[in-house]
Each structure stands twice: as structure tokens, then as C-alpha cells.
């Protein structure tokens, strides 16, 4: 019996199934060790711990969104090379997801309760971008990573000076995101129109404000 060729709809539905499994399953396993594992834990005051937990919850949700975006894009990518690149980027986002989840546990906190909503929304956006054109899809990667890199820098500056464990995690994440943006640009990603970039910033701001608390 020969295997049936998967259509774009098959791949899209398969990705949505994976999304649901991700959101209802256990914490993903990182391929790389956490950058913070060799850093000593710092005794934080209650207010500091709650603030750091809020920041890490934002970053965890951001990684949920990034992974979903890339998998949605990969599902409908036209080029095999683009598909392979997006899947590799998604695997690296899984590392980030696992690191943030582990740090939240260490801070006696939890991920955002709205992560299933963030995942499905981001997956849909990624699939829609890929349905238009690979270069537009890669443009979403570039702009997403630029915005993530910027907010990670803000978080690094906001962390308590002694919280080297969180800083090591965010620093490595920032380096990875910058590399993803460069790679997407090298693969022909198009600069998105200014109104689209602004809409993405507004949506990101709303997500960060909500994820910090919920």
C-alpha cells in the first residue's frame, strides 16, 4: 500500500492537532540545557519574585506564540527549504518554552492560563501568512523576532541585578531570536508594511499586559 500524499489542508489540520496536544500535554523537553542551570539561585523579595514571574510568564507566552506561528507557516510553506527552516526555528522555540516553564516553576508560579488561545491565534496567523507567499511569511518572522528581541532587552534591564539565572535564560533567547531574524532576511523575507508592523506591536503589547497577570 502506498502512502497518501498529504495536501496543504492535511498539513494544516495536523498542525492544529499538534497545537492541541502541546497545550494539553506536559512541559516540552529542551534539546539544549537551560542557560540558567549553572547560575546560583538568588533569594528574591516577594515583590521581586512576583515581578520576575510575571516577566517570565510573558516570555513563556511569547514562545508559545512563536512556536505556533512557525508551525503554522511551515504547514503551508511552498518551499521545502523554507519549511525546513521554520521547523528548525520552532524546535529552538521549544527550548525557550521549556526554559521559561522551568524558571516559572522555580519561582513558584505558572504559565498564562490563556496560552491555548494565544497558540491557536498565532498558528492561524502563521498559516495565513504562508498561504500568501513564502517571502511574506519570512517577513513575519523578521518582524516578530525584532519585537521579541526588543522586549527581551527591556526585561533584562528590569530584572533584579542578582537574578543571574533569569538573565542567562533571557540572554540566550535574545541571541537566538536575533539569529532567526537574520536567517529569515537572508532567505528573502520581505519587510512588512508599516501598518502591519504597528498592528503587530499593538497585539504584542496587549498580550504582554494580559500574560503578566493571567
C-alpha positions in Angstrom: 0.0 0.0 0.0 1.4 3.4 -1.0 1.2 6.3 1.5 -1.3 9.0 0.6 0.2 12.4 -0.4 -0.6 15.0 2.2 -2.4 18.0 1.0 -1.9 21.5 2.4 -5.2 21.1 4.3 -3.9 17.8 5.7 -0.8 19.6 7.0 -2.8 22.5 8.4 -5.1 20.2 10.3 -2.2 18.1 11.5 -0.5 21.2 12.9 -3.7 22.2 14.7 -3.8 18.7 16.3 -0.2 19.2 17.4 -1.2 22.5 18.9 -3.9 21.0 21.0 -1.5 18.2 22.1 1.1 20.8 23.1 -1.4 22.9 25.1 -2.8 19.9 27.0 0.4 17.9 27.4 3.4 18.1 29.7 6.1 20.6 29.6 8.2 20.1 26.4 11.7 18.7 26.7 14.5 21.1 25.7 17.2 19.8 23.3 19.7 22.2 24.9 20.3 22.6 28.7 18.9 25.7 30.3 21.5 28.6 30.2 20.5 29.3 33.8 21.3 25.9 35.3 24.8 26.8 36.2 23.8 30.1 37.9 23.1 30.2 41.6 19.6 30.9 42.7 19.0 34.3 44.3 16.8 34.9 47.2 14.3 37.4 45.9 11.9 39.5 48.0 8.2 38.7 47.4 7.6 41.7 45.2 10.7 41.0 43.1 9.8 37.3 42.8 6.2 38.2 41.6 7.6 40.7 39.1 10.2 38.3 37.7 7.5 35.6 37.5 5.3 38.0 35.5 8.1 38.7 33.1 8.9 35.0 32.6 5.2 34.3 32.1 5.2 36.9 29.3 8.3 35.3 27.7 6.8 31.8 28.1 3.6 33.0 26.3 5.8 34.7 23.6 7.5 31.4 23.0 4.1 29.7 22.7 3.1 32.2 20.1 6.4 31.9 18.2 6.3 28.2 18.1 2.7 28.3 16.9 3.5 30.9 14.3 6.4 28.9 12.8 4.5 25.7 12.7 1.5 27.4 11.0 3.9 28.9 8.5 5.6 25.5 7.9 2.3 23.8 7.3 1.6 25.9 4.2 5.1 26.9 3.1 5.7 26.4 -0.6 9.4 25.8 -0.5 10.9 22.7 1.2 13.9 24.8 2.3 11.5 27.4 3.9 9.5 24.6 5.6 12.7 23.0 7.0 14.0 26.4 8.3 10.7 27.1 10.0 10.5 23.7 11.6 14.1 24.1 12.9 13.2 27.6 14.3 10.2 26.1 16.0 12.4 23.4 17.7 14.6 26.2 19.1 11.5 28.0 20.4 10.6 24.7 22.1 13.9 25.0 24.0 12.9 28.5 25.1 9.5 27.3 26.1 11.0 24.6 28.3 13.5 27.0 29.9 10.8 29.5 30.7 8.5 26.8 32.1 11.2 25.5 34.3 12.0 29.0 35.6 8.4 29.7 36.4 8.3 26.5 38.5 11.4 27.7 40.3 9.7 31.0 41.0 6.6 29.1 42.3 4.5 30.4 39.5 2.7 29.2 36.4 2.3 29.9 32.7 -0.5 32.1 31.3 -4.0 30.5 31.6 -4.7 31.8 28.1 -1.9 30.0 26.3 -4.3 27.8 24.3 -5.9 31.0 22.9 -2.5 32.5 22.1 -1.4 29.3 20.4 -4.4 28.9 18.1 -4.4 32.6 17.2 -0.7 32.6 16.3 -0.9 29.4 14.4 -3.8 30.8 12.3 -1.8 34.0 11.6 1.3 31.9 10.6 -0.8 29.8 8.2 -2.5 32.8 6.7 0.9 34.5 6.0 2.3 31.3 4.4 -0.7 31.0 2.2 0.1 34.3 0.7 3.8 33.9 -0.1 7.0 32.5 1.5 8.7 35.9 1.4 5.8 37.5 3.2 5.8 34.6 5.7 9.5 35.1 6.3 8.8 38.8 6.7 6.6 37.9 9.7 9.5 36.0 11.2 11.8 39.0 10.8 9.3 41.5 12.4 8.3 39.1 15.2 11.9 38.4 16.2 12.8 42.1 16.1 10.0 42.8 18.5 10.8 39.9 20.7 14.5 40.9 20.8 13.4 44.4 21.9 11.2 43.3 24.7 13.8 40.8 26.0 16.2 43.7 26.3 13.6 45.6 28.3 13.2 42.5 30.6 16.9 42.1 31.0 17.2 45.7 32.2 14.2 45.2 34.5 15.4 42.1 36.3 16.9 42.4 39.8 20.7 42.7 39.4 21.4 39.5 41.3 18.9 37.3 39.3 21.6 35.9 37.1 19.6 32.7 36.4 16.8 34.5 34.7 19.2 36.8 32.9 21.2 33.9 31.5 18.0 32.4 30.0 16.8 35.7 28.5 20.2 36.5 27.1 20.4 33.2 25.2 16.9 33.6 24.0 17.7 37.1 22.7 20.7 35.8 20.8 18.6 33.0 19.2 15.8 35.4 18.2 18.3 37.8 16.6 19.7 34.9 14.6 16.3 33.8 13.5 15.6 37.3 12.1 18.9 37.4 10.3 18.3 33.9 8.8 14.8 34.9 7.6 16.1 38.0 6.0 18.9 36.0 4.2 16.2 33.7 2.9 14.4 36.5 1.2 12.0 37.7 3.8 10.2 40.9 2.8 9.9 44.0 5.0 6.3 44.2 6.1 4.3 47.4 5.5 4.4 49.9 8.4 0.7 49.5 9.3 1.2 45.7 9.7 4.2 46.2 11.9 2.3 48.6 14.1 -0.6 46.2 14.4 1.8 43.5 15.5 3.2 45.8 18.1 -0.2 46.7 19.4 -1.2 43.0 19.6 2.1 42.1 21.3 1.5 44.9 23.8 -1.9 43.6 24.7 -0.6 40.0 25.0 2.2 41.2 27.4 -0.1 43.2 29.6 -2.6 40.2 29.9 0.0 37.4 30.2 1.9 39.3 33.0 -1.2 38.8 35.3 -3.3 35.9 33.9 
